Amino acid sequence: MVEVIGPEPAKLIMSAFVGWAVSVPVDLGRELIESGARLSRHAHTMYCDLTEDLPPADSEAPPGFRFSPAHEHEGREMLPAMVAAYPPGHPDHSGRDPEDAYEQELAPLIGGQLIGTLLPCSTVAVDGGGAVVGGVLVNQWRDVAWISEVFRHPDKSPPGLGARLIRHTQLRGAADGLPTMGLAVSYANPAKHVYARLGFTITDTMMTVIIGPS
């Protein structure tokens, strides 16, 4: 993240951060893009106060499914649902090989090497055959319980399962004494409306851009 404290920040960033990905306020992000930077992500930061009463929402698994602590499952059990949750055309589709997604993102998140320890409130949804079809992973990031992954297999679980999983995770986090839970959601992802209904509010909007050679 880049903090703007001087004049002509776009010019400085374009010359000093070649090859870097930088997160900046939206106005500066647009100026950087006009100067040749490439947009990587346009996202909201959202937080939920777990010490206050949450808006009403279902927190139980739907019939035929159960919720289970994420730490009781291997990362490779979660991988098929995580990959299926972000198909081509989805705002967060990465296009990465599934094995790369596992090695570079999912495994380090679960192991606590990427941003922080996986918290006990992390939860997965399991179908009647024992397959993981959705999940919410929460890591300790600095002093915040951060939702690092939300995923639901669109073909093997019913609509609304993701919202139930998040509410279940919020309640588990509150019971564990967590005061706040945060997440980032892409600007174009309609899931932001689901998060809002569950008590998350937008606190910031940023652009992450890739600074290429001039």
LOFI-982684 format. One record per atom (N, C-alpha, C): atom name; y, z, x; residue in three letters. Coordinates in nm, 2 decimals. Each point is the difference from the previous one (the first is absolute). Example, Ala and Ser with C-alpha at 12.3 -4.5 7.8 and 13.67 -1.06 7.14 Angstrom:
<rs>
  atomo       v       w       u  residuo
      N   -0.57    0.78    1.32      Ala
     CA    0.12    0.00   -0.09      Ala
      C    0.12    0.00    0.09      Ala
      N    0.11   -0.07   -0.04      Ser
     CA    0.11    0.00    0.09      Ser
      C    0.11    0.08   -0.08      Ser
</rs>
This chain:
<rs>
  atomo       v       w       u  residuo
      N   -0.12    0.00    0.08      Met
     CA    0.12    0.00   -0.08      Met
      C    0.12    0.00    0.09      Met
      N    0.10   -0.08   -0.04      Val
     CA    0.13   -0.01    0.08      Val
      C    0.11    0.07   -0.08      Val
      N    0.08    0.08    0.06      Glu
     CA    0.11    0.07   -0.06      Glu
      C    0.13   -0.07    0.05      Glu
      N    0.08   -0.04   -0.10      Val
     CA    0.12   -0.07    0.03      Val
      C    0.12    0.09    0.03      Val
      N    0.05    0.00    0.12      Ile
     CA    0.11    0.09    0.04      Ile
      C    0.12   -0.07    0.07      Ile
      N   -0.02   -0.13    0.02      Gly
     CA    0.11   -0.07    0.07      Gly
      C    0.03   -0.14   -0.07      Gly
      N    0.10   -0.07    0.06      Pro
     CA    0.03   -0.13   -0.06      Pro
      C   -0.10   -0.11    0.04      Pro
      N    0.00   -0.11   -0.09      Glu
     CA   -0.09   -0.11    0.02      Glu
      C   -0.14    0.03    0.03      Glu
      N   -0.07    0.08   -0.08      Pro
     CA   -0.13    0.04    0.03      Pro
      C   -0.10   -0.11    0.00      Pro
      N    0.02   -0.10   -0.09      Ala
     CA   -0.09   -0.12    0.00      Ala
      C   -0.01   -0.07    0.13      Ala
      N    0.12   -0.02    0.06      Lys
     CA    0.01   -0.07    0.13      Lys
      C   -0.08    0.07    0.10      Lys
      N    0.02    0.14    0.01      Leu
     CA   -0.06    0.08    0.10      Leu
      C   -0.15    0.00   -0.02      Leu
      N   -0.05    0.02   -0.13      Ile
     CA   -0.14    0.00   -0.03      Ile
      C   -0.07   -0.13    0.04      Ile
      N    0.06   -0.11   -0.03      Met
     CA   -0.06   -0.13    0.03      Met
      C   -0.01   -0.03    0.15      Met
      N    0.09    0.06    0.08      Ser
     CA   -0.01   -0.02    0.14      Ser
      C   -0.08    0.11    0.07      Ser
      N   -0.01    0.12   -0.05      Ala
     CA   -0.06    0.11    0.07      Ala
      C   -0.14    0.03   -0.05      Ala
      N   -0.05   -0.05   -0.11      Phe
     CA   -0.13    0.04   -0.06      Phe
      C   -0.09   -0.12   -0.02      Phe
      N    0.01   -0.10    0.08      Val
     CA   -0.08   -0.12   -0.01      Val
      C   -0.15    0.04    0.01      Val
      N   -0.08   -0.04   -0.10      Gly
     CA   -0.14    0.03    0.00      Gly
      C   -0.03    0.13   -0.07      Gly
      N    0.10    0.07   -0.05      Trp
     CA   -0.02    0.13   -0.07      Trp
      C    0.01   -0.03   -0.15      Trp
      N   -0.07    0.10   -0.07      Ala
     CA    0.02    0.01   -0.15      Ala
      C    0.10    0.12   -0.02      Ala
      N    0.10   -0.02   -0.07      Val
     CA    0.10    0.10   -0.03      Val
      C    0.02    0.02   -0.15      Val
      N    0.02    0.13   -0.04      Ser
     CA    0.02    0.03   -0.14      Ser
      C    0.15    0.04   -0.01      Ser
      N    0.07   -0.07   -0.09      Val
     CA    0.14    0.02   -0.02      Val
      C    0.04    0.00   -0.14      Val
      N    0.12    0.04   -0.03      Pro
     CA    0.05   -0.01   -0.14      Pro
      C    0.01   -0.15   -0.05      Pro
      N   -0.01   -0.01   -0.13      Val
     CA   -0.02   -0.14   -0.06      Val
      C    0.12   -0.09    0.05      Val
      N    0.12    0.04   -0.01      Asp
     CA    0.11   -0.09    0.04      Asp
      C   -0.01   -0.05    0.14      Asp
      N   -0.04    0.10    0.09      Leu
     CA   -0.01   -0.04    0.14      Leu
      C   -0.13   -0.09    0.02      Leu
      N   -0.10    0.02   -0.08      Gly
     CA   -0.12   -0.08    0.01      Gly
      C    0.03   -0.14   -0.04      Gly
      N    0.08   -0.02   -0.11      Arg
     CA    0.04   -0.14   -0.04      Arg
      C    0.08   -0.07    0.11      Arg
      N    0.09    0.08    0.06      Glu
     CA    0.08   -0.06    0.11      Glu
      C   -0.09   -0.04    0.12      Glu
      N   -0.10    0.08    0.03      Leu
     CA   -0.10   -0.03    0.11      Leu
      C   -0.08   -0.13   -0.04      Leu
      N   -0.04   -0.01   -0.12      Ile
     CA   -0.08   -0.11   -0.05      Ile
      C    0.09   -0.13    0.01      Ile
      N    0.13    0.01   -0.03      Glu
     CA    0.09   -0.11    0.01      Glu
      C    0.02   -0.04    0.15      Glu
      N   -0.03    0.09    0.09      Ser
     CA    0.02   -0.02    0.14      Ser
      C   -0.13   -0.05    0.06      Ser
      N   -0.11   -0.01   -0.08      Gly
     CA   -0.12   -0.05    0.06      Gly
      C   -0.12    0.09    0.00      Gly
      N    0.02    0.13   -0.04      Ala
     CA   -0.11    0.09   -0.01      Ala
      C   -0.09   -0.04   -0.11      Ala
      N   -0.13    0.05    0.00      Arg
     CA   -0.10   -0.03   -0.10      Arg
      C   -0.03    0.13   -0.08      Arg
      N    0.01   -0.01   -0.13      Leu
     CA   -0.03    0.11   -0.09      Leu
      C   -0.15    0.03    0.01      Leu
      N   -0.03    0.13    0.03      Ser
     CA   -0.14    0.05    0.00      Ser
      C   -0.03    0.08   -0.13      Ser
      N    0.10    0.09   -0.04      Arg
     CA   -0.02    0.07   -0.12      Arg
      C    0.13    0.05   -0.06      Arg
      N    0.01   -0.01   -0.13      His
     CA    0.12    0.06   -0.07      His
      C   -0.06    0.10   -0.09      His
      N    0.03    0.13    0.02      Ala
     CA   -0.07    0.11   -0.07      Ala
      C    0.09    0.11   -0.04      Ala
      N   -0.04    0.07   -0.10      His
     CA    0.06    0.13   -0.04      His
      C   -0.08    0.11    0.06      His
      N    0.08    0.11    0.03      Thr
     CA   -0.06    0.13    0.03      Thr
      C    0.01    0.08   -0.13      Thr
      N   -0.11    0.07   -0.04      Met
     CA    0.00    0.08   -0.12      Met
      C   -0.06    0.14    0.03      Met
      N    0.06    0.10   -0.06      Tyr
     CA   -0.05    0.13    0.01      Tyr
      C   -0.02    0.07   -0.13      Tyr
      N   -0.10    0.10    0.00      Cys
     CA   -0.02    0.07   -0.12      Cys
      C    0.00    0.15    0.04      Cys
      N    0.07    0.08   -0.08      Asp
     CA    0.01    0.15    0.02      Asp
      C   -0.12    0.06   -0.07      Asp
      N   -0.10    0.05    0.07      Leu
     CA   -0.12    0.06   -0.06      Leu
      C    0.03    0.14   -0.04      Leu
      N    0.11    0.06    0.02      Thr
     CA    0.03    0.14   -0.04      Thr
      C    0.06    0.00   -0.15      Thr
      N    0.03   -0.12   -0.05      Glu
     CA    0.06   -0.02   -0.13      Glu
      C   -0.11   -0.04   -0.10      Glu
      N    0.02    0.01   -0.13      Asp
     CA   -0.09   -0.05   -0.09      Asp
      C   -0.01   -0.16    0.00      Asp
      N   -0.12   -0.05    0.01      Leu
     CA   -0.01   -0.15    0.01      Leu
      C    0.00   -0.06   -0.14      Leu
      N    0.04   -0.12   -0.01      Pro
     CA   -0.01   -0.07   -0.13      Pro
      C   -0.14   -0.01   -0.05      Pro
      N   -0.03    0.01   -0.13      Pro
     CA   -0.14    0.00   -0.05      Pro
      C   -0.07   -0.13    0.04      Pro
      N   -0.12    0.02    0.05      Ala
     CA   -0.09   -0.12    0.04      Ala
      C   -0.14    0.05    0.01      Ala
      N   -0.10   -0.09   -0.02      Asp
     CA   -0.14    0.03    0.01      Asp
      C   -0.03    0.02    0.14      Asp
      N   -0.09    0.10    0.03      Ser
     CA   -0.04    0.03    0.13      Ser
      C   -0.15    0.01    0.02      Ser
      N   -0.07   -0.03   -0.11      Glu
     CA   -0.15    0.00    0.01      Glu
      C   -0.05   -0.14    0.02      Glu
      N   -0.12   -0.02    0.06      Ala
     CA   -0.06   -0.13    0.02      Ala
      C   -0.04   -0.05   -0.14      Ala
      N    0.01   -0.13   -0.02      Pro
     CA   -0.05   -0.06   -0.13      Pro
      C   -0.15    0.00   -0.01      Pro
      N   -0.05   -0.02   -0.11      Pro
     CA   -0.15    0.01   -0.02      Pro
      C   -0.07   -0.10    0.09      Pro
      N   -0.11    0.05    0.06      Gly
     CA   -0.08   -0.08    0.09      Gly
      C    0.05    0.01    0.15      Gly
      N    0.10    0.07    0.02      Phe
     CA    0.06    0.02    0.14      Phe
      C    0.02    0.15    0.03      Phe
      N    0.01    0.03    0.12      Arg
     CA    0.03    0.14    0.04      Arg
      C    0.10   -0.01    0.12      Arg
      N    0.08    0.11    0.02      Phe
     CA    0.08    0.01    0.11      Phe
      C   -0.06    0.09    0.10      Phe
      N    0.01   -0.03    0.13      Ser
     CA   -0.06    0.07    0.11      Ser
      C    0.09    0.01    0.12      Ser
      N    0.00    0.11    0.07      Pro
     CA    0.08    0.02    0.12      Pro
      C   -0.03   -0.12    0.10      Pro
      N    0.11   -0.06    0.05      Ala
     CA   -0.02   -0.11    0.09      Ala
      C   -0.07    0.03    0.13      Ala
      N    0.01    0.13    0.04      His
     CA   -0.06    0.03    0.13      His
      C   -0.15    0.01   -0.01      His
      N   -0.06   -0.01   -0.12      Glu
     CA   -0.14    0.00   -0.02      Glu
      C   -0.06   -0.14    0.01      Glu
      N    0.09   -0.10    0.02      His
     CA   -0.05   -0.14    0.01      His
      C    0.04   -0.07    0.13      His
      N   -0.08   -0.09    0.04      Glu
     CA    0.03   -0.08    0.12      Glu
      C    0.11   -0.10   -0.03      Glu
      N    0.07   -0.04    0.10      Gly
     CA    0.10   -0.10   -0.02      Gly
      C   -0.05   -0.13   -0.04      Gly
      N   -0.12   -0.04    0.05      Arg
     CA   -0.06   -0.13   -0.04      Arg
      C   -0.04    0.00   -0.15      Arg
      N   -0.02    0.11   -0.06      Glu
     CA   -0.02    0.01   -0.14      Glu
      C    0.12   -0.05   -0.08      Glu
      N    0.12    0.03    0.06      Met
     CA    0.13   -0.02   -0.07      Met
      C    0.04   -0.15    0.02      Met
      N   -0.04   -0.06    0.11      Leu
     CA    0.05   -0.13    0.05      Leu
      C    0.00   -0.11   -0.11      Leu
      N   -0.12   -0.02   -0.07      Pro
     CA    0.00   -0.11   -0.09      Pro
      C    0.10    0.01   -0.11      Pro
      N    0.02    0.12   -0.06      Ala
     CA    0.10    0.02   -0.10      Ala
      C    0.14   -0.01    0.05      Ala
      N    0.03    0.04    0.12      Met
     CA    0.13   -0.01    0.06      Met
      C    0.04   -0.15    0.02      Met
      N   -0.10   -0.08    0.05      Val
     CA    0.03   -0.14    0.02      Val
      C    0.02   -0.07   -0.13      Val
      N   -0.09    0.03   -0.10      Ala
     CA    0.01   -0.07   -0.13      Ala
      C    0.13    0.04   -0.07      Ala
      N    0.06    0.11    0.03      Ala
     CA    0.12    0.05   -0.07      Ala
      C    0.12   -0.09    0.03      Ala
      N    0.00   -0.07    0.11      Tyr
     CA    0.11   -0.07    0.05      Tyr
      C   -0.04   -0.15    0.02      Tyr
      N   -0.03   -0.07   -0.10      Pro
     CA   -0.04   -0.14    0.01      Pro
      C    0.12   -0.09    0.04      Pro
      N   -0.03   -0.13    0.04      Pro
     CA    0.11   -0.09    0.02      Pro
      C    0.09   -0.01   -0.13      Pro
      N    0.13    0.00    0.03      Gly
     CA    0.10    0.00   -0.11      Gly
      C    0.06    0.14   -0.03      Gly
      N   -0.08    0.10    0.05      His
     CA    0.06    0.14   -0.02      His
      C    0.11    0.02    0.10      His
      N    0.10    0.08   -0.04      Pro
     CA    0.11    0.02    0.10      Pro
      C   -0.04    0.07    0.13      Pro
      N   -0.11    0.07    0.00      Asp
     CA   -0.05    0.07    0.12      Asp
      C   -0.12   -0.06    0.06      Asp
      N   -0.03   -0.13   -0.04      His
     CA   -0.12   -0.07    0.06      His
      C    0.03   -0.02    0.15      His
      N   -0.09    0.04    0.09      Ser
     CA    0.03   -0.01    0.14      Ser
      C   -0.06   -0.13    0.06      Ser
      N   -0.11   -0.05   -0.06      Gly
     CA   -0.07   -0.11    0.06      Gly
      C   -0.08    0.03    0.12      Gly
      N   -0.02    0.13    0.03      Arg
     CA   -0.08    0.04    0.12      Arg
      C   -0.14   -0.01   -0.03      Arg
      N   -0.08   -0.02    0.10      Asp
     CA   -0.14    0.01   -0.01      Asp
      C   -0.04    0.14   -0.04      Asp
      N   -0.10    0.02   -0.09      Pro
     CA   -0.03    0.13   -0.05      Pro
      C   -0.04    0.10    0.12      Pro
      N   -0.07   -0.05    0.09      Glu
     CA   -0.04    0.08    0.12      Glu
      C    0.13    0.05    0.07      Glu
      N    0.09   -0.09    0.02      Asp
     CA    0.13    0.04    0.07      Asp
      C    0.07    0.10   -0.09      Asp
      N    0.00   -0.01   -0.13      Ala
     CA    0.07    0.09   -0.09      Ala
      C   -0.07    0.14    0.02      Ala
      N   -0.13    0.00    0.01      Tyr
     CA   -0.07    0.13    0.02      Tyr
      C    0.03    0.06    0.13      Tyr
      N   -0.01   -0.08    0.11      Glu
     CA    0.02    0.06    0.13      Glu
      C    0.14    0.04    0.03      Glu
      N    0.10   -0.08   -0.05      Gln
     CA    0.14    0.02    0.03      Gln
      C    0.08    0.09   -0.09      Gln
      N   -0.06    0.01   -0.13      Glu
     CA    0.08    0.08   -0.10      Glu
      C   -0.09    0.11   -0.06      Glu
      N   -0.10   -0.04   -0.07      Leu
     CA   -0.08    0.10   -0.08      Leu
      C   -0.06    0.11    0.09      Leu
      N   -0.08   -0.04    0.10      Ala
     CA   -0.06    0.10    0.08      Ala
      C    0.10    0.09    0.07      Ala
      N    0.11   -0.05    0.06      Pro
     CA    0.10    0.09    0.06      Pro
      C    0.06    0.09   -0.10      Pro
      N    0.03   -0.05   -0.13      Leu
     CA    0.06    0.09   -0.10      Leu
      C   -0.10    0.12   -0.03      Leu
      N   -0.12   -0.04   -0.03      Ile
     CA   -0.10    0.11   -0.03      Ile
      C   -0.02    0.10    0.11      Ile
      N    0.00   -0.06    0.13      Gly
     CA   -0.02    0.09    0.11      Gly
      C    0.12    0.07    0.05      Gly
      N    0.12   -0.02   -0.07      Gly
     CA    0.12    0.07    0.04      Gly
      C    0.07   -0.05    0.12      Gly
      N   -0.04   -0.12    0.05      Gln
     CA    0.06   -0.05    0.13      Gln
      C    0.13   -0.08   -0.03      Gln
      N    0.01   -0.05   -0.12      Leu
     CA    0.11   -0.10   -0.03      Leu
      C    0.13    0.07   -0.03      Leu
      N    0.01    0.09   -0.10      Ile
     CA    0.12    0.07   -0.03      Ile
      C   -0.01    0.15   -0.01      Ile
      N   -0.12    0.05   -0.01      Gly
     CA   -0.02    0.14   -0.01      Gly
      C   -0.13    0.04   -0.07      Gly
      N   -0.03    0.12   -0.01      Thr
     CA   -0.13    0.05   -0.05      Thr
      C   -0.02   -0.04   -0.15      Thr
      N   -0.12   -0.05   -0.03      Leu
     CA   -0.03   -0.02   -0.14      Leu
      C   -0.01    0.13   -0.08      Leu
      N    0.08    0.01   -0.10      Leu
     CA    0.00    0.13   -0.08      Leu
      C   -0.11    0.01   -0.10      Leu
      N   -0.04    0.12   -0.03      Pro
     CA   -0.11    0.03   -0.10      Pro
      C    0.02   -0.06   -0.14      Pro
      N    0.13   -0.02   -0.04      Cys
     CA    0.02   -0.05   -0.13      Cys
      C   -0.03   -0.15   -0.01      Cys
      N   -0.03   -0.07    0.11      Ser
     CA   -0.04   -0.14   -0.01      Ser
      C   -0.12   -0.02   -0.08      Ser
      N    0.00   -0.10   -0.09      Thr
     CA   -0.11   -0.01   -0.10      Thr
      C   -0.04   -0.14   -0.02      Thr
      N   -0.13   -0.02   -0.02      Val
     CA   -0.05   -0.13   -0.03      Val
      C   -0.07    0.00   -0.14      Val
      N   -0.01   -0.12   -0.06      Ala
     CA   -0.07   -0.01   -0.13      Ala
      C   -0.13   -0.07    0.03      Ala
      N   -0.11    0.05   -0.06      Val
     CA   -0.13   -0.04    0.02      Val
      C   -0.06   -0.04   -0.13      Val
      N   -0.07   -0.12   -0.01      Asp
     CA   -0.06   -0.04   -0.12      Asp
      C   -0.14    0.06   -0.02      Asp
      N   -0.07   -0.04   -0.11      Gly
     CA   -0.13    0.06   -0.03      Gly
      C   -0.11   -0.03    0.10      Gly
      N    0.02   -0.11    0.08      Gly
     CA   -0.10   -0.03    0.11      Gly
      C    0.04    0.06    0.13      Gly
      N    0.11    0.08    0.01      Gly
     CA    0.03    0.06    0.12      Gly
      C    0.10   -0.08    0.09      Gly
      N    0.04   -0.11   -0.05      Ala
     CA    0.09   -0.08    0.08      Ala
      C    0.15    0.04   -0.01      Ala
      N    0.07    0.00    0.11      Val
     CA    0.15    0.04   -0.01      Val
      C    0.07   -0.12   -0.05      Val
      N    0.08    0.02   -0.11      Val
     CA    0.07   -0.11   -0.07      Val
      C    0.15    0.02    0.01      Val
      N    0.05    0.11    0.05      Gly
     CA    0.14    0.02    0.01      Gly
      C    0.03    0.12    0.09      Gly
      N    0.12    0.02    0.04      Gly
     CA    0.03    0.12    0.08      Gly
      C    0.15    0.02    0.02      Gly
      N    0.03    0.12    0.03      Val
     CA    0.14    0.04    0.04      Val
      C   -0.02    0.09    0.12      Val
      N    0.05   -0.05    0.12      Leu
     CA    0.00    0.07    0.12      Leu
      C    0.13    0.06    0.03      Leu
      N    0.00    0.12    0.04      Val
     CA    0.13    0.08    0.02      Val
      C   -0.01    0.06    0.15      Val
      N    0.10   -0.04    0.08      Asn
     CA    0.00    0.05    0.14      Asn
      C    0.12    0.09    0.02      Asn
      N   -0.01    0.10    0.09      Gln
     CA    0.11    0.08    0.04      Gln
      C    0.09   -0.08    0.09      Gln
      N    0.11   -0.04   -0.04      Trp
     CA    0.10   -0.08    0.08      Trp
      C    0.12    0.08    0.02      Trp
      N    0.03    0.04    0.12      Arg
     CA    0.11    0.10    0.03      Arg
      C   -0.02    0.12   -0.09      Arg
      N    0.09    0.03   -0.09      Asp
     CA   -0.01    0.12   -0.08      Asp
      C   -0.03   -0.04   -0.15      Asp
      N   -0.05   -0.13   -0.02      Val
     CA   -0.02   -0.05   -0.14      Val
      C   -0.14   -0.04   -0.02      Val
      N   -0.06    0.03   -0.11      Ala
     CA   -0.13   -0.05   -0.05      Ala
      C    0.03   -0.15   -0.04      Ala
      N   -0.05   -0.09    0.08      Trp
     CA    0.04   -0.14   -0.02      Trp
      C   -0.12   -0.08   -0.05      Trp
      N    0.02   -0.07   -0.12      Ile
     CA   -0.11   -0.08   -0.05      Ile
      C    0.00   -0.13    0.08      Ile
      N   -0.10   -0.01    0.08      Ser
     CA   -0.01   -0.12    0.10      Ser
      C   -0.08   -0.12   -0.06      Ser
      N   -0.08    0.03   -0.10      Glu
     CA   -0.08   -0.11   -0.06      Glu
      C   -0.03    0.03   -0.15      Glu
      N    0.03   -0.10   -0.08      Val
     CA   -0.05    0.01   -0.14      Val
      C   -0.07   -0.13   -0.03      Val
      N   -0.12    0.01   -0.05      Phe
     CA   -0.08   -0.13   -0.02      Phe
      C   -0.09    0.02   -0.12      Phe
      N   -0.03   -0.11   -0.07      Arg
     CA   -0.09    0.00   -0.11      Arg
      C   -0.07   -0.14   -0.01      Arg
      N   -0.13    0.00    0.00      His
     CA   -0.07   -0.13   -0.01      His
      C    0.03   -0.06   -0.14      His
      N    0.06   -0.11   -0.01      Pro
     CA    0.04   -0.05   -0.13      Pro
      C   -0.11   -0.05   -0.09      Pro
      N   -0.12   -0.03    0.06      Asp
     CA   -0.11   -0.05   -0.07      Asp
      C   -0.11    0.10   -0.03      Asp
      N    0.01    0.12    0.06      Lys
     CA   -0.10    0.10   -0.01      Lys
      C    0.05    0.13   -0.05      Lys
      N    0.12    0.00   -0.05      Ser
     CA    0.06    0.12   -0.06      Ser
      C    0.10   -0.03   -0.11      Ser
      N    0.02    0.08   -0.10      Pro
     CA    0.09   -0.03   -0.11      Pro
      C    0.15    0.01    0.04      Pro
      N    0.09   -0.07   -0.07      Pro
     CA    0.14    0.02    0.02      Pro
      C    0.04    0.14   -0.03      Pro
      N    0.09    0.06    0.07      Gly
     CA    0.04    0.14   -0.02      Gly
      C   -0.07    0.10    0.09      Gly
      N   -0.10   -0.05    0.07      Leu
     CA   -0.08    0.09    0.09      Leu
      C    0.09    0.05    0.11      Leu
      N    0.09   -0.09    0.05      Gly
     CA    0.08    0.03    0.12      Gly
      C    0.10    0.11   -0.04      Gly
      N    0.06   -0.01   -0.12      Ala
     CA    0.10    0.11   -0.05      Ala
      C   -0.07    0.13   -0.01      Ala
      N   -0.13    0.00   -0.06      Arg
     CA   -0.07    0.12   -0.01      Arg
      C   -0.03    0.06    0.14      Arg
      N   -0.04   -0.08    0.09      Leu
     CA   -0.03    0.05    0.14      Leu
      C    0.13    0.06    0.06      Leu
      N    0.11   -0.06   -0.02      Ile
     CA    0.12    0.05    0.06      Ile
      C    0.04    0.14   -0.06      Ile
      N   -0.01    0.01   -0.13      Arg
     CA    0.03    0.12   -0.07      Arg
      C   -0.10    0.11    0.05      Arg
      N   -0.13   -0.03    0.01      His
     CA   -0.10    0.09    0.05      His
      C    0.04    0.05    0.14      His
      N    0.04   -0.09    0.08      Thr
     CA    0.04    0.03    0.14      Thr
      C    0.12    0.09    0.00      Thr
      N    0.10   -0.03   -0.09      Gln
     CA    0.12    0.08   -0.01      Gln
      C   -0.04    0.14   -0.03      Gln
      N   -0.08    0.02   -0.10      Leu
     CA   -0.04    0.13   -0.04      Leu
      C   -0.08    0.08    0.10      Leu
      N   -0.08   -0.07    0.07      Arg
     CA   -0.08    0.06    0.11      Arg
      C    0.10    0.04    0.11      Arg
      N    0.10   -0.08    0.03      Gly
     CA    0.10    0.03    0.11      Gly
      C    0.08    0.12   -0.04      Gly
      N    0.04    0.00   -0.13      Ala
     CA    0.08    0.12   -0.05      Ala
      C   -0.08    0.13    0.01      Ala
      N   -0.13   -0.01   -0.03      Ala
     CA   -0.09    0.12    0.00      Ala
      C   -0.02    0.04    0.15      Ala
      N    0.02   -0.09    0.09      Asp
     CA   -0.02    0.04    0.14      Asp
      C    0.14    0.05    0.06      Asp
      N    0.10    0.00   -0.08      Gly
     CA    0.13    0.05    0.04      Gly
      C    0.09   -0.10    0.06      Gly
      N   -0.03   -0.13   -0.01      Leu
     CA    0.09   -0.10    0.05      Leu
      C    0.13   -0.01   -0.09      Leu
      N    0.12    0.01    0.06      Pro
     CA    0.12   -0.01   -0.08      Pro
      C    0.04   -0.14   -0.04      Pro
      N   -0.04   -0.10    0.08      Thr
     CA    0.06   -0.13   -0.02      Thr
      C   -0.11   -0.10    0.03      Thr
      N    0.00   -0.12   -0.06      Met
     CA   -0.09   -0.11    0.03      Met
      C    0.09   -0.13    0.00      Met
      N   -0.02   -0.08    0.10      Gly
     CA    0.08   -0.12    0.02      Gly
      C   -0.09   -0.12    0.02      Gly
      N    0.07   -0.12   -0.02      Leu
     CA   -0.07   -0.13    0.02      Leu
      C    0.10   -0.11    0.02      Leu
      N   -0.05   -0.11    0.04      Ala
     CA    0.08   -0.12    0.01      Ala
      C   -0.06   -0.11   -0.08      Ala
      N    0.08   -0.08   -0.08      Val
     CA   -0.06   -0.10   -0.08      Val
      C    0.09   -0.12    0.01      Val
      N   -0.07   -0.12    0.02      Ser
     CA    0.08   -0.13    0.01      Ser
      C    0.09   -0.02   -0.12      Ser
      N    0.11   -0.06    0.03      Tyr
     CA    0.10   -0.02   -0.10      Tyr
      C   -0.05   -0.08   -0.12      Tyr
      N   -0.09   -0.10    0.03      Ala
     CA   -0.05   -0.09   -0.10      Ala
      C   -0.13    0.05   -0.06      Ala
      N   -0.05    0.12    0.04      Asn
     CA   -0.12    0.05   -0.06      Asn
      C    0.02    0.08   -0.13      Asn
      N   -0.05   -0.05   -0.11      Pro
     CA    0.02    0.07   -0.13      Pro
      C   -0.05    0.14    0.00      Pro
      N   -0.08    0.04    0.09      Ala
     CA   -0.06    0.13    0.01      Ala
      C    0.12    0.11    0.00      Ala
      N    0.11   -0.05    0.05      Lys
     CA    0.12    0.10    0.01      Lys
      C    0.03    0.06   -0.14      Lys
      N   -0.03   -0.08   -0.11      His
     CA    0.03    0.06   -0.13      His
      C   -0.10    0.10   -0.04      His
      N   -0.13   -0.02    0.05      Val
     CA   -0.10    0.11   -0.02      Val
      C    0.04    0.12    0.07      Val
      N    0.04   -0.01    0.12      Tyr
     CA    0.04    0.12    0.08      Tyr
      C    0.11    0.07   -0.06      Tyr
      N    0.10   -0.07   -0.06      Ala
     CA    0.11    0.06   -0.07      Ala
      C   -0.05    0.08   -0.12      Ala
      N   -0.09   -0.05   -0.07      Arg
     CA   -0.05    0.07   -0.12      Arg
      C   -0.08    0.13    0.04      Arg
      N   -0.05    0.00    0.13      Leu
     CA   -0.07    0.11    0.04      Leu
      C    0.09    0.11    0.07      Leu
      N    0.13   -0.03    0.00      Gly
     CA    0.09    0.10    0.06      Gly
      C    0.06   -0.03    0.13      Gly
      N   -0.02   -0.12    0.06      Phe
     CA    0.06   -0.04    0.12      Phe
      C    0.13   -0.06   -0.02      Phe
      N    0.10    0.03    0.08      Thr
     CA    0.13   -0.06   -0.01      Thr
      C    0.04   -0.07    0.13      Thr
      N    0.07   -0.12   -0.01      Ile
     CA    0.04   -0.07    0.11      Ile
      C    0.11    0.07    0.08      Ile
      N   -0.02    0.02    0.13      Thr
     CA    0.11    0.07    0.08      Thr
      C    0.06   -0.09    0.10      Thr
      N   -0.06   -0.11    0.03      Asp
     CA    0.05   -0.10    0.09      Asp
      C   -0.06   -0.13   -0.01      Asp
      N    0.06   -0.11    0.04      Thr
     CA   -0.05   -0.13    0.00      Thr
      C    0.03   -0.06    0.13      Thr
      N   -0.10   -0.05    0.07      Met
     CA    0.02   -0.05    0.14      Met
      C   -0.07   -0.14    0.01      Met
      N    0.05   -0.08    0.10      Met
     CA   -0.07   -0.12    0.04      Met
      C   -0.06    0.02    0.14      Met
      N   -0.12   -0.05    0.02      Thr
     CA   -0.05    0.00    0.14      Thr
      C   -0.01   -0.15    0.03      Thr
      N    0.07   -0.03    0.12      Val
     CA    0.01   -0.14    0.04      Val
      C   -0.06   -0.01    0.14      Val
      N   -0.05   -0.12    0.04      Ile
     CA   -0.05   -0.03    0.13      Ile
      C    0.11   -0.08    0.07      Ile
      N    0.04    0.06    0.12      Ile
     CA    0.11   -0.07    0.08      Ile
      C   -0.07   -0.10    0.09      Ile
      N    0.03   -0.12   -0.02      Gly
     CA   -0.06   -0.11    0.09      Gly
      C    0.10   -0.04    0.10      Gly
      N   -0.04   -0.09    0.10      Pro
     CA    0.09   -0.05    0.10      Pro
      C    0.10   -0.09   -0.06      Pro
      N    0.12    0.01    0.05      Ser
     CA    0.11   -0.09   -0.05      Ser
      C   -0.01   -0.14    0.04      Ser
</rs>
